[in-house]
Structures are given as structure tokens and as C-alpha cells.
Amino acid sequence: MIRLVDLYKSFGSLQVLKGLSLEVKRGETMVVLGRSGCGKSVLLKVILRLLPLDSGEVWFGDLNTSDFTDFQMVPVRRQIGMLFQGSALFDSMTVFDNVAYPLVEHTDLPDDEIEERVHRMLEFVEMDGTENKMPGELSGGMRKRIALARALVANPDYVFFDEPTTGIDPITASRINELIVKTQQEYNVTSIVVTHDIASALFVGDRFSFIYDGKIIFVGDRSEFLACDIPAVKKFRENGLWTKR
């Protein structure tokens, strides 16, 4: 469903991605793990073409988007829902208008269908009744849920999650994790979850990959991840699991 081939990305003299390759299967949740600053969020932005590649290939199914212009990327991005680390809601818009935004901007749906979709998505993330609230009135966890509703409202094929549990308390993080799993189960989306939170990763992931020194050095399922003896993966896993006890 998504295939990344030999990706390179630098910022000046700082080389972040150094020949990174990864395949994500249709309908699975792929968790991308790694230490802070290893390039996880850069990877998502490269896939979305929010950052230009130095070299390499990004495939969505049979479509190679590596050389696409912003104009050519528009229909591809419409297939993708994105939950940003800071939620990225529009502060000047109500909850309803935030969730409706992708439909208003990119579809010709009638107002009544937009309203029905928005209400359905808010119910899905357990935020119905907040339509007229402003983002500033909501907690961090509530904003994450609203952002997820916005990411799903246009029925995307793919959903990307950038550090979905960062900055929220453990109980709220647990609810976000449950919603990620529910999203895959009910909408059969293909998801990439970028995180350094191992507890979250083990809850939501079907398969796991690990970035180290700009490359993917491990890909496997839960049991393979927990048994992996690659030194960098083992140290990261054991330190992360220890802090969650």
C-alpha cells in the first residue's frame, strides 16, 4: 500500500534520512519507533511531500509520487488523514467548522451531508455536543480527538499519526490509543503511527519498525519486536518498558 525506497533527506550538513526503506501493508497499523530527533516526523512530512526529498521513491500502491508537484499531490493528499502532534486545529473556528473544513474545501457535498458526516465523526471520537465550542475551551486530549475526527471525515484510505500520545495524561493517552485501534477496525484504513511511546506502540501496532542513524534497522510483529536483540532496539525497548512500569 505504501512503499518507501532508499529515502535521503538532509537539512544543510545534517543528514536525517540515509537510505531509509519501508513497506506498509494495506489495512495494517505500522508503528515507526525511534529516539527523539531520529527523523520520525521528518519521514511523515516527506511521505506527504510537505518536505522535498533529496532522493528516493515514495509509492502509494502503483503510484510513484517522488517527482510530483504540489498540484499533482493534491488528489493523493485527499486520500490521507493526518493527526498532527499539536492537533493543528484552527483557533478561530468552532469544533464543527474545524471538522467540516476538509469537506468544505475539497468536496461539493451539500450542507446537510457535511453536517451529518461531522456529527457522525464527533460521535465516533466521543465528542458529540462540542460542535459550538472553540479549541481554546478544550483540553489537549479533547483537541486530539477533534483532530482525529477531522482526519477521518473525508473517508481517507490512509491515516498518519504524529506522536499521538505526547503531551497528554496517561488516562487520556489510553483513550487515544483505543480510538486508533477503533479507527483501523471500523474504517479499514492503512495507518502509520510515529511515536517513542512503547506502551502506546504495543497497544495499537500490527507491525513495528525502528529508525536508527537514518535507516530502518528492524521491521517485525509484536513478538519479533519484543524478542529483537539488535542493540539499539533492545536498549530502546528495555528503557521504554522500564519507565512504564
Secondary structure in CASP SS format (residue, H / E / C, confidence):
PFRMAT SS
TARGET T0000
AUTHOR 0000-0000-0000
METHOD secondary structure of the structure
MODEL  1
M C 1.00
I E 1.00
R E 1.00
L E 1.00
V E 1.00
D E 1.00
L E 1.00
Y E 1.00
K E 1.00
S E 1.00
F E 1.00
G C 1.00
S C 1.00
L E 1.00
Q E 1.00
V E 1.00
L E 1.00
K E 1.00
G E 1.00
L E 1.00
S E 1.00
L E 1.00
E E 1.00
V E 1.00
K C 1.00
R C 1.00
G C 1.00
E C 1.00
T E 1.00
M E 1.00
V E 1.00
V E 1.00
L E 1.00
G C 1.00
R C 1.00
S C 1.00
G C 1.00
C C 1.00
G C 1.00
K H 1.00
S H 1.00
V H 1.00
L H 1.00
L H 1.00
K H 1.00
V H 1.00
I H 1.00
L C 1.00
R C 1.00
L C 1.00
L C 1.00
P C 1.00
L C 1.00
D C 1.00
S E 1.00
G E 1.00
E E 1.00
V E 1.00
W E 1.00
F E 1.00
G C 1.00
D C 1.00
L E 1.00
N E 1.00
T C 1.00
S C 1.00
D C 1.00
F C 1.00
T C 1.00
D H 1.00
F H 1.00
Q H 1.00
M H 1.00
V H 1.00
P H 1.00
V H 1.00
R H 1.00
R C 1.00
Q C 1.00
I E 1.00
G E 1.00
M E 1.00
L E 1.00
F C 1.00
Q C 1.00
G C 1.00
S C 1.00
A C 1.00
L C 1.00
F C 1.00
D C 1.00
S C 1.00
M C 1.00
T C 1.00
V H 1.00
F H 1.00
D H 1.00
N H 1.00
V H 1.00
A H 1.00
Y H 1.00
P H 1.00
L H 1.00
V H 1.00
E H 1.00
H H 1.00
T C 1.00
D C 1.00
L C 1.00
P C 1.00
D H 1.00
D H 1.00
E H 1.00
I H 1.00
E H 1.00
E H 1.00
R H 1.00
V H 1.00
H H 1.00
R H 1.00
M H 1.00
L H 1.00
E H 1.00
F H 1.00
V C 1.00
E C 1.00
M C 1.00
D C 1.00
G C 1.00
T C 1.00
E C 1.00
N C 1.00
K C 1.00
M C 1.00
P H 1.00
G H 1.00
E H 1.00
L C 1.00
S C 1.00
G H 1.00
G H 1.00
M H 1.00
R H 1.00
K H 1.00
R H 1.00
I H 1.00
A H 1.00
L H 1.00
A H 1.00
R H 1.00
A H 1.00
L H 1.00
V C 1.00
A C 1.00
N C 1.00
P C 1.00
D C 1.00
Y E 1.00
V E 1.00
F E 1.00
F E 1.00
D E 1.00
E C 1.00
P C 1.00
T C 1.00
T C 1.00
G C 1.00
I C 1.00
D C 1.00
P H 1.00
I H 1.00
T H 1.00
A H 1.00
S H 1.00
R H 1.00
I H 1.00
N H 1.00
E H 1.00
L H 1.00
I H 1.00
V H 1.00
K H 1.00
T H 1.00
Q H 1.00
Q H 1.00
E H 1.00
Y H 1.00
N C 1.00
V C 1.00
T E 1.00
S E 1.00
I E 1.00
V E 1.00
V E 1.00
T C 1.00
H C 1.00
D C 1.00
I H 1.00
A H 1.00
S H 1.00
A H 1.00
L H 1.00
F H 1.00
V H 1.00
G C 1.00
D C 1.00
R E 1.00
F E 1.00
S E 1.00
F E 1.00
I E 1.00
Y E 1.00
D C 1.00
G C 1.00
K E 1.00
I E 1.00
I E 1.00
F E 1.00
V E 1.00
G E 1.00
D E 1.00
R H 1.00
S H 1.00
E H 1.00
F H 1.00
L H 1.00
A H 1.00
C C 1.00
D C 1.00
I C 1.00
P H 1.00
A H 1.00
V H 1.00
K H 1.00
K H 1.00
F H 1.00
R H 1.00
E H 1.00
N H 1.00
G H 1.00
L H 1.00
W H 1.00
T H 1.00
K C 1.00
R C 1.00
END
